[in-house]
């Protein structure tokens, strides 16, 4: 099954996403709590899918996405955002994200996005 890198500054959100994805048979390749960690781990693990929170300390999800896409143009990313961040979601899609999911997470929507992005 696909290997997923989960990136969110909130441990609770990482655990929630991990539980949803693992329950559907995905493997969690790694977790990061900021954009810098996301880029470093992406290089190291080269997962099939990365989920990126938009708002994080040090380097946000949008900056991390741009850096990952520069190095790995075929990367598959799903952005995670709270309500009211539509402008940033549009920017993320333009930067290469394949889908987005809104917090709080709806497990069926998370799995639908992962399946669609992974094709």
Backbone as numpy.savetxt, mean C-alpha at the origin, in Angstrom:
# Nx Ny Nz CAx CAy CAz Cx Cy Cz
0.77 -17.83 -3.23 -0.08 -16.64 -3.23 0.81 -15.39 -3.23
0.23 -14.28 -3.55 0.96 -13.02 -3.67 1.56 -12.55 -2.35
2.73 -11.92 -2.47 3.43 -11.36 -1.30 3.14 -9.86 -1.24
2.75 -9.39 -0.05 2.32 -8.00 0.13 3.19 -7.29 1.16
3.57 -6.05 0.84 4.25 -5.15 1.78 3.21 -4.15 2.25
3.03 -4.05 3.56 2.04 -3.14 4.15 2.75 -1.97 4.80
2.35 -0.76 4.41 3.00 0.45 4.93 1.95 1.39 5.53
2.06 1.61 6.83 1.16 2.53 7.54 1.84 2.90 8.85
1.74 4.15 9.25 2.38 4.56 10.50 1.63 4.05 11.73
0.39 3.63 11.55 -0.39 3.11 12.68 -0.32 1.58 12.71
0.23 1.05 13.78 0.35 -0.40 13.95 -1.01 -1.08 13.81
-2.03 -0.50 14.41 -3.38 -1.06 14.34 -3.84 -1.24 12.89
-3.54 -0.27 12.03 -3.94 -0.36 10.62 -3.16 -1.46 9.90
-1.86 -1.58 10.24 -1.05 -2.65 9.63 -1.59 -4.02 10.03
-1.93 -4.16 11.32 -2.47 -5.44 11.81 -3.81 -5.74 11.13
-4.66 -4.73 11.02 -5.97 -4.91 10.39 -5.81 -5.39 8.94
-4.96 -4.70 8.17 -4.73 -5.10 6.78 -4.12 -6.49 6.70
-3.14 -6.76 7.56 -2.51 -8.09 7.58 -3.54 -9.18 7.80
-4.42 -8.97 8.78 -5.44 -9.97 9.09 -6.38 -10.21 7.91
-6.80 -9.14 7.26 -7.70 -9.26 6.11 -7.00 -10.05 4.99
-5.78 -9.64 4.65 -5.06 -10.26 3.53 -4.63 -11.70 3.83
-4.09 -11.92 5.02 -3.68 -13.29 5.38 -4.88 -14.23 5.42
-6.01 -13.73 5.87 -7.23 -14.53 5.91 -7.67 -15.00 4.53
-7.25 -14.25 3.50 -7.60 -14.60 2.12 -6.47 -15.35 1.42
-5.42 -15.67 2.18 -4.34 -16.47 1.60 -3.12 -15.71 1.12
-3.13 -14.38 1.26 -1.95 -13.60 0.87 -0.84 -13.77 1.92
0.40 -13.59 1.49 1.54 -13.66 2.40 2.00 -12.23 2.68
2.19 -11.89 3.95 2.69 -10.56 4.29 4.22 -10.65 4.25
4.80 -10.01 3.25 6.25 -10.07 3.05 6.98 -9.17 4.04
6.32 -8.07 4.46 6.93 -7.15 5.41 6.00 -6.01 5.73
6.43 -5.21 6.71 5.67 -4.03 7.14 6.64 -2.88 7.36
6.17 -1.67 7.05 6.96 -0.47 7.33 6.02 0.57 7.92
6.60 1.50 8.71 5.76 2.52 9.35 5.95 3.91 8.77
6.78 4.03 7.72 6.90 5.32 7.04 7.40 5.09 5.61
7.39 6.15 4.82 7.77 6.03 3.42 9.20 5.60 3.19
10.11 6.06 4.04 11.52 5.65 3.89 11.66 4.15 4.07
11.00 3.61 5.09 11.02 2.17 5.31 10.37 1.43 4.15
9.31 2.02 3.59 8.61 1.40 2.45 9.54 1.23 1.26
10.27 2.29 0.92 11.18 2.23 -0.23 12.29 1.22 0.03
12.87 1.27 1.22 13.96 0.35 1.57 13.48 -1.10 1.49
12.33 -1.40 2.11 11.81 -2.77 2.10 11.36 -3.20 0.71
10.81 -2.27 -0.07 10.40 -2.63 -1.42 11.61 -3.10 -2.22
12.70 -2.34 -2.11 13.93 -2.73 -2.82 14.39 -4.12 -2.39
14.34 -4.36 -1.10 14.84 -5.61 -0.53 13.93 -6.80 -0.86
12.61 -6.61 -0.72 11.66 -7.72 -0.83 11.04 -7.88 -2.21
10.94 -6.78 -2.95 10.26 -6.74 -4.24 8.95 -7.54 -4.21
8.01 -7.09 -3.36 6.73 -7.79 -3.21 5.86 -7.68 -4.47
4.83 -8.51 -4.51 3.90 -8.46 -5.65 2.98 -7.25 -5.56
2.76 -6.78 -4.32 1.84 -5.67 -4.07 2.31 -4.89 -2.85
2.16 -3.57 -2.89 2.45 -2.74 -1.72 1.22 -1.89 -1.43
0.83 -1.83 -0.15 -0.24 -0.92 0.26 0.45 0.24 0.99
0.10 1.45 0.61 0.75 2.64 1.17 -0.27 3.59 1.76
-0.10 3.90 3.04 -0.89 4.96 3.66 -0.40 6.27 3.06
-1.26 7.25 2.90 -0.82 8.52 2.32 -0.11 9.37 3.37
-0.72 9.53 4.54 -0.17 10.43 5.55 0.69 9.68 6.55
2.01 9.91 6.46 2.97 9.25 7.37 4.11 10.22 7.66
4.81 10.01 8.78 5.96 10.87 9.09 7.17 10.54 8.21
8.12 11.43 8.18 9.40 11.31 7.48 9.26 11.36 5.96
8.56 10.42 5.37 8.27 10.45 3.93 6.86 9.93 3.78
5.97 10.72 3.15 4.59 10.26 3.03 4.44 9.20 1.94
3.26 8.61 1.86 3.01 7.53 0.92 3.13 7.95 -0.53
2.78 9.19 -0.82 2.87 9.69 -2.19 4.33 9.79 -2.63
5.17 10.33 -1.76 6.60 10.44 -2.08 7.22 9.05 -2.23
6.83 8.13 -1.33 7.35 6.76 -1.40 6.91 6.10 -2.71
5.64 6.28 -3.07 5.12 5.71 -4.31 5.93 6.20 -5.52
6.17 7.51 -5.57 6.93 8.07 -6.69 8.32 7.48 -6.78
8.97 7.32 -5.63 10.31 6.74 -5.62 10.29 5.27 -6.04
9.33 4.52 -5.52 9.21 3.10 -5.90 8.94 2.97 -7.40
8.02 3.78 -7.93 7.68 3.71 -9.35 8.85 4.12 -10.25
9.69 5.04 -9.76 10.87 5.45 -10.53 11.82 4.26 -10.70
12.02 3.51 -9.61 12.94 2.38 -9.64 12.31 1.11 -10.19
11.02 0.93 -9.94 10.31 -0.29 -10.33 9.03 0.10 -11.07
9.13 0.45 -12.34 7.96 0.95 -13.08 6.78 -0.01 -13.13
7.02 -1.29 -12.92 5.91 -2.25 -12.97 5.35 -2.56 -11.58
5.78 -1.80 -10.56 5.29 -2.02 -9.19 3.78 -1.87 -9.15
3.16 -2.67 -8.28 1.71 -2.60 -8.10 1.44 -2.07 -6.70
0.82 -0.89 -6.65 0.57 -0.22 -5.38 -0.90 0.12 -5.22
-1.38 -0.02 -3.99 -2.72 0.40 -3.61 -2.55 1.42 -2.49
-3.12 2.61 -2.67 -3.03 3.65 -1.66 -4.16 3.51 -0.65
-3.85 3.84 0.60 -4.85 3.81 1.67 -5.02 5.24 2.16
-6.27 5.69 2.24 -6.46 7.06 2.70 -7.70 7.17 3.58
-7.67 8.17 4.42 -8.84 8.50 5.22 -9.78 9.31 4.32
-11.01 9.43 4.72 -11.96 10.24 3.96 -11.42 11.66 3.85
-11.75 12.33 2.76 -11.37 13.72 2.61 -9.99 13.93 2.01
-9.36 12.87 1.52 -8.04 13.01 0.90 -8.11 12.74 -0.60
-9.27 13.04 -1.20 -9.47 12.72 -2.61 -8.43 13.33 -3.53
-8.02 14.56 -3.25 -7.03 15.24 -4.08 -5.72 14.43 -4.10
-5.32 13.94 -2.93 -4.10 13.16 -2.85 -4.26 11.80 -3.51
-5.46 11.23 -3.45 -5.72 9.95 -4.10 -5.56 10.12 -5.62
-6.12 11.19 -6.16 -5.99 11.45 -7.61 -4.52 11.60 -7.97
-3.77 12.33 -7.16 -2.34 12.50 -7.39 -1.61 11.15 -7.34
-2.02 10.29 -6.42 -1.40 8.97 -6.29 -1.68 8.10 -7.52
-2.91 8.16 -8.03 -3.26 7.39 -9.23 -2.43 7.90 -10.41
-2.29 9.21 -10.50 -1.47 9.79 -11.58 0.00 9.38 -11.45
0.45 9.16 -10.21 1.84 8.77 -9.96 2.07 7.27 -10.16
0.99 6.52 -10.37 1.18 5.11 -10.66 0.44 4.12 -9.78
-0.26 4.61 -8.74 -1.04 3.68 -7.90 -2.14 3.06 -8.76
-2.42 1.81 -8.52 -3.41 1.09 -9.33 -4.82 1.16 -8.75
-4.93 1.48 -7.45 -6.24 1.54 -6.80 -6.06 2.25 -5.46
-7.16 2.48 -4.77 -7.09 3.05 -3.43 -8.20 2.47 -2.58
-7.93 2.40 -1.29 -8.94 1.94 -0.34 -9.06 2.98 0.77
-10.29 3.16 1.22 -10.59 4.18 2.22 -10.61 3.55 3.62
-10.06 4.28 4.59 -10.12 3.86 5.99 -11.42 4.40 6.59
-12.03 3.70 7.52 -11.64 2.38 8.02 -11.85 1.31 6.96
-11.02 0.28 7.00 -11.02 -0.73 5.95 -12.26 -1.61 5.96
-12.81 -1.82 4.77 -13.88 -2.78 4.55 -13.20 -4.00 3.92
-13.24 -5.14 4.59 -12.46 -6.28 4.12 -12.79 -6.69 2.69
-14.05 -6.63 2.29 -14.37 -7.03 0.91 -13.76 -6.05 -0.09
-13.72 -4.77 0.24 -13.12 -3.77 -0.65 -11.60 -3.95 -0.74
-10.95 -4.26 0.40 -9.50 -4.51 0.42 -9.19 -5.69 -0.50
-9.93 -6.77 -0.35 -9.66 -7.98 -1.15 -9.98 -7.76 -2.63
-11.03 -6.98 -2.91 -11.38 -6.65 -4.29 -10.24 -5.85 -4.94
-9.72 -4.86 -4.22 -8.63 -4.03 -4.76 -7.38 -4.88 -5.01
-7.02 -5.72 -4.04 -5.83 -6.57 -4.18 -5.97 -7.50 -5.38
-7.12 -8.14 -5.51 -7.34 -9.08 -6.61 -7.30 -8.36 -7.96
-7.92 -7.18 -8.03 -7.97 -6.42 -9.28 -6.57 -5.96 -9.69
-5.81 -5.44 -8.75 -4.48 -4.91 -9.04 -3.52 -6.04 -9.45
-3.64 -7.16 -8.77 -2.76 -8.28 -9.07 -3.19 -9.03 -10.34
-4.40 -8.74 -10.80 -4.87 -9.29 -12.06 -5.18 -10.75 -12.00
